[in-house]
Amino acid sequence: MAGENLYNVTDDIPSTWIIIETVVQWTTFTIGFPLICLSIYAMYFLIRADHIAPVYVINLLIADLIQICMRPFNLSGTWKTIVILIDFFGISASISFMVCVALERYLVIAFPLWYRFRRNIKYSLIISSIIWVIPFIQICMLHLTPTLRITFILFAVNLLIPFPLLVFFLVGTLKALSVSISVPAVEQRRIIGTLALVLGNYTVLFLPLIIQYLISGVTGRENVEIGTLFERFSPLVDPLLYVFMRKGAKDTLAFPCFGKLMGDEEQSQVTNTMTMTDSVVEGSR
């Protein structure tokens, strides 16, 4: 089975690349672990303040946390295979939740009434549970492939499927915004920023990894590692989604003392923006 050979993938990688990857892994772990934990903590305050639950973003951050926790391990044999599979689990879950975040932002603009009436945290939790199961199914499929080359190709194809969806959601949102007069400019920037960040993260940091595994699968070369280095930085980008989840970039409760530094006037402006957004959606019913 291909799964039994996963720990041999890096045997032929030059020692220089191994050193570079080790430095990158520890750097991203040192920065990413506290950053992701802080972002999850900030989401807790977001729920308390706005009484909303950014379910998909929270799950995305948890998937990133799974990836980042695998960085310090430098094992061999069966344990290395387990680490690789857990890392793949986190990558697959991250990309899936990125699609959910993009879909949710698209529905807010393209189908505002439908989204308002259908939005339900119970449905979000059910979808999230299904998404967490998908990587397990993918791992089983990859483990049963007869050769490692086929494993690489299936790995790449599974991760490539979300790409057209992310592009569609961004383009569809831009088209819907071009004819919409009811969405405030601040809200437009937040939604476009979220979609651009998700698509940019996928294109710049995940797509090289997918290309790497396609090359490895087609040519049989298993020492192509440049895409892996790009992917290591992806968990550092997702915490930025918190900025776009807020009604105002300065109104961040991740640092409670910051709210005290803001004047009452600025807080009032942020509150008025939130109220205006809800009123516009309500008035379009």
C-alpha positions as CSV (number, residue, x, y, z in Angstrom):
1,M,0.0,0.0,0.0
2,A,1.1,3.5,-0.7
3,G,0.5,4.6,2.9
4,E,3.3,2.3,4.0
5,N,5.8,4.2,1.9
6,L,4.9,7.7,3.0
7,Y,7.8,8.0,5.4
8,N,10.2,7.4,2.6
9,V,9.1,10.5,0.7
10,T,11.8,12.8,2.1
11,D,14.7,10.3,1.9
12,D,16.1,11.8,-1.3
13,I,15.6,15.4,-0.3
14,P,18.9,17.4,-0.2
15,S,20.1,18.2,3.3
16,T,20.0,21.9,2.6
17,W,16.2,21.7,2.0
18,I,15.8,19.8,5.2
19,I,17.5,22.5,7.1
20,I,15.5,25.2,5.4
21,E,12.2,23.3,6.1
22,T,13.2,22.8,9.7
23,V,13.8,26.5,10.2
24,V,10.5,27.3,8.5
25,Q,8.6,24.8,10.6
26,W,9.9,26.1,13.9
27,T,9.4,29.7,12.8
28,T,5.8,29.2,11.8
29,F,5.1,27.2,14.9
30,T,6.6,29.8,17.2
31,I,4.6,32.6,15.6
32,G,1.5,30.6,14.5
33,F,0.6,28.7,17.7
34,P,0.1,31.8,19.9
35,L,-1.4,33.8,17.0
36,I,-4.0,31.1,16.3
37,C,-4.8,30.7,20.0
38,L,-5.2,34.4,20.3
39,S,-7.5,34.5,17.3
40,I,-9.7,31.8,18.8
41,Y,-9.8,33.7,22.0
42,A,-10.8,36.9,20.1
43,M,-13.6,34.9,18.4
44,Y,-15.0,34.2,21.8
45,F,-15.3,37.9,22.6
46,L,-16.8,38.4,19.1
47,I,-19.6,36.0,20.0
48,R,-20.2,37.7,23.3
49,A,-20.3,41.2,21.7
50,D,-22.3,40.6,18.5
51,H,-24.2,37.4,19.6
52,I,-23.1,35.7,16.4
53,A,-21.1,32.5,16.0
54,P,-18.5,32.6,13.1
55,V,-18.6,28.8,13.1
56,Y,-16.6,28.2,9.9
57,V,-13.9,30.6,10.8
58,I,-13.5,29.0,14.3
59,N,-13.3,25.6,12.7
60,L,-10.8,26.9,10.2
61,L,-8.6,28.1,13.0
62,I,-8.9,24.8,14.7
63,A,-7.8,23.0,11.5
64,D,-4.8,25.4,11.4
65,L,-4.0,24.6,15.0
66,I,-3.9,20.9,14.1
67,Q,-1.4,21.6,11.3
68,I,0.8,23.9,13.4
69,C,1.0,21.4,16.3
70,M,2.6,18.9,13.9
71,R,5.5,21.2,13.0
72,P,7.9,20.5,15.9
73,F,7.8,16.7,15.3
74,N,10.8,15.2,13.4
75,L,10.1,11.5,13.6
76,S,10.9,8.5,11.5
77,G,9.2,5.3,10.4
78,T,5.5,4.7,11.3
79,W,5.4,7.8,13.6
80,K,6.4,10.0,10.7
81,T,3.6,8.5,8.6
82,I,1.1,9.3,11.3
83,V,2.4,12.9,11.5
84,I,2.1,13.2,7.7
85,L,-1.5,11.9,7.7
86,I,-2.5,14.3,10.6
87,D,-0.9,17.2,8.6
88,F,-2.9,16.2,5.5
89,F,-6.0,16.0,7.7
90,G,-5.4,19.6,8.8
91,I,-4.7,20.8,5.3
92,S,-7.8,19.2,3.8
93,A,-10.0,20.5,6.6
94,S,-8.5,24.0,6.3
95,I,-9.3,24.2,2.6
96,S,-12.8,22.9,3.1
97,F,-13.6,25.5,5.7
98,M,-12.1,28.2,3.5
99,V,-14.7,27.3,1.0
100,C,-17.4,27.5,3.6
101,V,-16.2,31.0,4.7
102,A,-16.2,32.1,1.1
103,L,-19.7,30.6,0.4
104,E,-21.2,32.3,3.4
105,R,-19.8,35.7,2.4
106,Y,-21.2,35.1,-1.2
107,L,-24.6,34.3,0.1
108,V,-24.8,37.4,2.2
109,I,-24.5,39.5,-0.9
110,A,-26.0,37.4,-3.7
111,F,-29.0,36.0,-1.7
112,P,-29.4,38.3,1.3
113,L,-33.0,37.4,2.1
114,W,-32.5,33.7,1.7
115,Y,-29.4,33.9,3.9
116,R,-31.1,35.9,6.6
117,F,-34.1,33.5,6.9
118,R,-32.0,30.3,6.5
119,R,-29.0,31.3,8.6
120,N,-29.0,28.9,11.5
121,I,-26.1,27.9,13.8
122,K,-27.5,24.3,13.9
123,Y,-27.0,24.0,10.1
124,S,-23.5,25.4,10.4
125,L,-22.6,22.9,13.0
126,I,-24.0,20.0,11.0
127,I,-22.0,21.1,7.9
128,S,-18.9,21.5,10.0
129,S,-19.3,18.0,11.4
130,I,-19.6,16.6,7.8
131,I,-16.4,18.5,6.8
132,W,-14.4,17.0,9.6
133,V,-15.4,13.6,8.3
134,I,-14.3,14.2,4.8
135,P,-10.5,14.2,5.5
136,F,-10.9,10.8,7.1
137,I,-12.5,9.4,4.0
138,Q,-9.8,11.0,1.8
139,I,-7.0,9.4,4.0
140,C,-8.7,6.0,3.7
141,M,-8.8,6.4,-0.1
142,L,-5.1,7.5,-0.3
143,H,-4.0,4.7,2.0
144,L,-5.7,2.1,-0.3
145,T,-4.0,3.3,-3.5
146,P,-1.6,0.8,-5.1
147,T,1.3,3.2,-5.7
148,L,2.7,6.4,-4.1
149,R,2.5,8.2,-7.5
150,I,-1.3,7.7,-7.6
151,T,-1.5,8.8,-4.0
152,F,0.2,12.1,-4.9
153,I,-2.2,12.6,-7.9
154,L,-5.3,11.9,-5.8
155,F,-4.0,14.2,-3.0
156,A,-3.5,17.0,-5.5
157,V,-6.9,16.5,-7.2
158,N,-8.8,16.5,-3.9
159,L,-7.2,19.8,-2.9
160,L,-7.7,21.3,-6.4
161,I,-11.4,20.9,-6.5
162,P,-12.1,24.0,-4.2
163,F,-10.2,26.4,-6.5
164,P,-13.0,27.1,-9.1
165,L,-15.5,27.4,-6.2
166,L,-13.4,30.1,-4.5
167,V,-13.0,32.0,-7.8
168,F,-16.7,31.7,-8.5
169,F,-17.6,33.1,-5.1
170,L,-15.3,36.1,-5.5
171,V,-16.4,36.9,-9.0
172,G,-20.1,36.3,-8.2
173,T,-19.8,38.6,-5.1
174,L,-18.2,41.4,-7.2
175,K,-21.0,41.2,-9.8
176,A,-23.7,41.3,-7.1
177,L,-22.1,44.3,-5.4
178,S,-21.8,46.1,-8.7
179,V,-25.6,46.3,-9.0
180,S,-26.4,46.6,-5.3
181,I,-27.1,49.9,-3.7
182,S,-28.2,48.7,-0.3
183,V,-24.9,47.4,1.1
184,P,-22.8,50.0,2.9
185,A,-19.3,50.6,1.6
186,V,-17.8,49.4,4.9
187,E,-19.7,46.2,4.6
188,Q,-18.6,45.8,1.0
189,R,-14.9,46.2,1.9
190,R,-15.2,43.6,4.7
191,I,-16.8,41.0,2.4
192,I,-14.5,41.6,-0.5
193,G,-11.5,41.5,1.9
194,T,-12.6,38.2,3.3
195,L,-13.0,36.6,-0.1
196,A,-9.7,38.1,-1.4
197,L,-7.8,36.9,1.6
198,V,-9.2,33.3,1.3
199,L,-8.5,33.1,-2.4
200,G,-5.1,34.7,-2.1
201,N,-4.2,32.3,0.7
202,Y,-5.2,29.3,-1.4
203,T,-3.6,30.6,-4.6
204,V,-0.2,31.7,-3.1
205,L,0.3,29.1,-0.4
206,F,-1.7,26.0,-1.2
207,L,-1.6,26.0,-5.1
208,P,2.2,25.5,-5.2
209,L,1.8,22.4,-2.9
210,I,-0.9,21.0,-5.2
211,I,1.4,21.6,-8.3
212,Q,4.3,20.0,-6.4
213,Y,2.3,16.8,-5.8
214,L,1.0,16.7,-9.4
215,I,4.6,16.9,-10.6
216,S,5.6,14.2,-8.1
217,G,2.7,12.0,-9.2
218,V,3.3,12.4,-12.9
219,T,7.1,12.3,-13.0
220,G,7.8,10.0,-10.1
221,R,10.1,12.6,-8.5
222,E,9.5,12.7,-4.7
223,N,12.1,15.3,-3.8
224,V,10.2,18.4,-4.9
225,E,9.6,20.4,-1.8
226,I,9.2,24.1,-2.7
227,G,5.3,23.8,-2.4
228,T,5.6,22.4,1.1
229,L,7.6,25.5,2.2
230,F,4.8,27.8,0.9
231,E,2.1,25.8,2.6
232,R,3.8,26.0,6.0
233,F,2.9,29.7,6.1
234,S,-0.8,29.3,5.5
235,P,-1.9,29.1,9.2
236,L,-0.3,32.5,9.7
237,V,-2.8,34.1,7.2
238,D,-6.1,32.8,8.4
239,P,-6.1,34.7,11.8
240,L,-6.4,37.9,9.7
241,L,-10.0,36.8,9.0
242,Y,-10.9,38.1,12.4
243,V,-10.3,41.6,11.2
244,F,-12.9,41.2,8.5
245,M,-15.3,39.6,10.9
246,R,-15.5,42.8,12.9
247,K,-17.7,45.7,12.0
248,G,-14.7,47.9,12.4
249,A,-11.0,47.1,12.2
250,K,-10.3,49.1,15.3
251,D,-13.2,47.6,17.3
252,T,-11.3,44.4,18.3
253,L,-12.1,42.7,21.5
254,A,-9.1,40.4,21.3
255,F,-7.4,43.0,23.3
256,P,-10.1,44.3,25.8
257,C,-7.9,47.2,26.9
258,F,-8.0,48.6,23.4
259,G,-11.7,49.2,23.6
260,K,-11.1,51.6,26.5
261,L,-8.6,53.6,24.4
262,M,-11.3,54.2,21.8
263,G,-13.4,57.3,22.2
264,D,-17.1,57.2,22.8
265,E,-17.7,58.9,19.4
266,E,-15.8,56.2,17.5
267,Q,-17.6,53.5,19.3
268,S,-20.9,55.2,18.4
269,Q,-20.0,55.3,14.7
270,V,-19.2,51.6,14.7
271,T,-22.5,50.8,16.4
272,N,-24.4,53.0,13.9
273,T,-22.7,51.2,11.0
274,M,-23.8,47.8,12.4
275,T,-27.4,49.1,12.9
276,M,-27.5,50.5,9.4
277,T,-26.4,47.2,7.9
278,D,-29.1,45.3,9.7
279,S,-31.7,47.9,8.8
280,V,-30.9,47.8,5.1
281,V,-31.2,44.0,5.0
282,E,-34.4,44.2,7.0
283,G,-35.8,46.9,4.7
284,S,-35.2,44.8,1.6
285,R,-37.6,42.1,2.8
